[in-house]
């Protein structure tokens, strides 16, 4: 891919989208930690200084992608919850159903969970106040969307629905790191099967964690 110099706002927006789409394709091939600005520049067909005209850092690109993926997931999650949760069920059964749908839905979104895991420790560090503020404002909108979805099926949660929504994202990011061990660790697990108890399968670990969290914060008679 090669570009002429962007002279109009439309051309600049096309270039921004090309950078984001290229980074998204890279994340299908490699973990977040392996995505570099040099490789992104090479693949998109722009010199590194030109990429930096649109995004101030690699982290700024990935934060914008995280928001895109989160927005897409919440749209799909609404349909998954509508199809999978009977609002007439008792509270505990609804909670179990919600936890199962969340864990299954997130298990199919490896890149999103990888970005969740990198967010606090990596992605929010090499960015300006302006960029991180813009991202956090967007994140508040996504959190509100998720909270509204959860409350629809578990109104008993009340204000705790916001905390549960945030904890779901944090747990998904943390478990993502544990569920994809590097080659050396996989080799160690094969050599000493006893060590494999440290390996946590994503869906099988997230579902009971979310179920326990939900049942813990729901009111008791």
N, C-alpha and C positions, 0 to 999 in steps of 0.2 A: 504494500500500500504506500502511495506517495501523495503528497498534498502540494497544491499551490499555496501561496501566502493567503491567509484568511483576511479578507478585507471587509466583509459584512458581518453583522451579528448572526445571520443564518449560517454563514460559513464557519464562524467560530463555534457555534453550537454543534454543527456536524462534527467538527474536530473533537470537541469535548466528548461527544457520544462515542466516537471512534476509540478514544483513549479508554473510556470506561468499558466498552464492549471487548476491547483487546485484553484488558486486565481481567475481566470476567472469564474469558476463554482460558487465560493462564491459570486461573484458580480451579478450573476443571482438570488441569493437568498436574498441579503441584500445590503443596500447602502454602498458607499465607506467608510463612517465614521465607519461602524460596522466591517469592515475587520481588524482583528488583527493578529499580527505575531504569537501569541500563537496558535490561532485557525488554521491558515494556516499551522503551523508546525505539529499540531496534524493531520490534514486531509491529509497532504502529506506523513506522516509517517516518519518524520525526527525530530531530536532534534532541538530546536531553534538555538543553535550555528552552527549546520550544515547548516541550511537554510541561516544563515548569511555568510557562506562561498561563497555563490553564489550571494546573493543580500545583500547589506550593511544595508538595512532597509526595512520596509513595503512600504515606499514611493517609493523606487527604483523599487520594484516589480510592483507597480501600474503605475509608469511612463512608464515602458516598455510595460505594457499592453495597456496603452493609445496610445502609438505609433502603436502597432499592430492593435488596433481597428480603429484608424484613417486611417491607410494604407488600411485596408479592406473596410472601408466606401468610400474612394476616388475611389477605383476600381469600386465599385458598382455605385457610383454617376456618373461616366463617362457614363455608360450605361443608367442610368435614364435620364440624360440630353439629350443624343443622341435620346432617344425615345420620349421625351416630349417637346422639344423646336424646333420650325420651324425657321431656321436661316433666312428665307425670310420675317418674320414678321417685322413690324415696331419696333423701338427700345423700346418703352414703353411696348408693348405687350410681347416682349422677356424678358424684365426685370421682368414683372409680372409672366411669366411662370417660370423663373429661381428661383424667390423667393418662388413660390409655391412648386416646386420640392425640393428645399433645406429644407424647413420647413417640408414637408411630409417625406422626407428621414430621417431627424434627429429625428422626432417624433417616428420613429420605432427603434431608437437606444438609448434606455434609459440609458444603462450603459455608453456608450460613452459620452453622455451629462452630466451624473453625474461626470465622470472623468474630463471633461472640467471645471465643476463648482468647483472642488476641486483643480485643478492644481495650480493656483497662490497662494491660501491661505494656502494650506496644502502640496500637493505633492512635491513642489519644495523647501521645508524647511528642511527636515531631510535627506538631501543627500549631498554628497561631491561635490566639484567643478568638479571633473572628471565625475561623474555620470550626473550632471545637464548639463554640457557642451556637453556630448555625446547626451543627450536627445534633447537639443536645436539644435544641428546640424541636427539631424534626423527631428526635427520639421520644420527646414528651408526647407528641401527637400519636406515635405508634403505640406507646404505653397506654394512652387513653383508649385507643382502639381495642387493644387486647383486653384491657380491664372491662370494657363494655361487653365484649364477647363472653368473657368468663362469668360476669355477673348475670348475663341472660340465663345461663344454665345453672348457676349456683348463686342466686340472689342472697342466700344466707351468709355469704362471705362478707358482704358489706364493704367497708373500707379496706379490708384485708385482701380484696381482689387485686388491688394495685400492687401490693407487696408480693403476692403470689405470682403475678405476671412477671415482675422483675426477677424474682428468684428463679422462675422457669428459664429465663434467658441465661442467667448466671450459671445455673446447674448444667444447662446444655453445653455451654462453652467449656466448663471444667471437665465434664465427662468426655467431650470430644477429644481432648488431649490424651486422656487415659485410654480411650478405646482404639486409638491408632498408634500403637507403639512403634518406634523406629526399628529398622532391620536388626540392629545389634540386640535390642531387647527381645524381639521375637525369637531370635536365635537362642538367647539365654533361657527363655521360657521353654523352648523345645528341649534344650539340654537338661534343664532341671524343672520338670513339670510342677514341682511344689511352688516355684516362684510365680507361676501363672495365676495364683490367687490374687495377685496385684492387678491383673488385667480385668478391666470392667467393660463388658459389652455395653454398647451405648443404650439401645432400647431397653434391654433387660435390666439395666441399672437405673435408667431415668424414670421408667414407669413406677416402680415402688417408691422412689424418692419423691416424685410428685404426688403420688397417692398418700404417702405418709404426711407430707406437708399440708395437703388439702384437709385431710381428716384431723390434723392437729390444730388447724386454725378455724375449722367450722364450729359453730356454737353447739353446745351440748344441752340436752333437756335436763 
